[in-house]
């Protein structure tokens, strides 16, 4: 069973969303909590707070944690805030761009 994030996760919806997903997390028996964020279309930084709260709850009961389908903009925000490691996001490193300059 996956925890499904809604299409909209903003300050206005965060409390209800966290309450719903927390209940689902407590009811899960598998040792891994999988959060599916593919439906997430409208969000603000509070979405990160919801994810961190769910992660904390999962780890408190000895479950592993993974987030699938996190939108790129939210992943970028997590990196900006220094939360990428906590959320299990893989750092994407692009190769440096090198320009060739010929000698005069």
N, C-alpha and C positions, 0 to 999 in steps of 0.2 A: 504494500500500500504506500502511495506517495502522498505527501502533503502538497496540495496544489495552491499556489499563490493565485490571487484573483487578477483580473485585468487591471483594476485600479487599486493601488496601495499608497495612500497619501495620509497626511495627518488626520484627515476627517474619517478615514476608514480603518486606521491602524489598530485601535483598541479592540474593535469587533473582530477584525481579522486575526489578531494575536490570540484572542480568547478562543475562537473557533479552532485554529490550528493547534493550540496548546492542548485542547481536549482531544483532538485527533492523535496527537503525538503520544499522549498518555495511554490511549487505547491501543496503540500499536504494539504488537508482540515481536516483530522482527528486530534483530540487533542493530540494524542500520536505518537511520532516518534519511529519507531521500526527499528533498524539496524540489518540486518542479516549478520553475519560474517562467516557463515558455509563454504563458498567457499574459504575463505582466506587460502592460502597454503604457499605463500612466502611473507615475510614481514620483516620490520625492525622497529626500534623504532619510525619512522615517522608515522607509522600506528596509534600510540597512539595520536600523534598530530592531525591527521585527525579526529579521534573520538572525541577528546576534542573540536575541532573547530565546528564539527556538533552539539555536545551537547550544546555548547554556543549559536549557532544559534537557536536551537530548544527552549531553555529556554528563549531567547530574545523575541520570539514571543508567549510565554505563553504555549508552548507544553511540555508535559511530555516526558521522554526519557528512552529507554531501548535498551540494546544490547543483541542479542541472538546468541549463537553458537561461542563465542569468543574462538579461539584456546588456549589450556592450556598454551603454551609457551608465548603467548601474554598476557594472564591474569597474568602469573607469572611476566612478565616484568612490567605490570601495578602496581602490588603489590610492586615490588622492587622500583619503582619510586614514590610510595605513591599516586598513582592515582586510586586505586581500588574503593574507595568510590565515587569519581567523576564519574566513569564509571558505577557505580551501580553493581559492582561485589561483590558477597557474599564471605566473608572470609571463606575459608575451613580450619577448625581446626581439625587436627587429634588427636586422643587420645594419650597421652604420653605412650611410651613403658616402661613397668615396668619389671624388671628382678628380679626373686626371688633368694635370696642368703641365703643359709642355714648357720646357725651358726656352728662353729667348735665344 
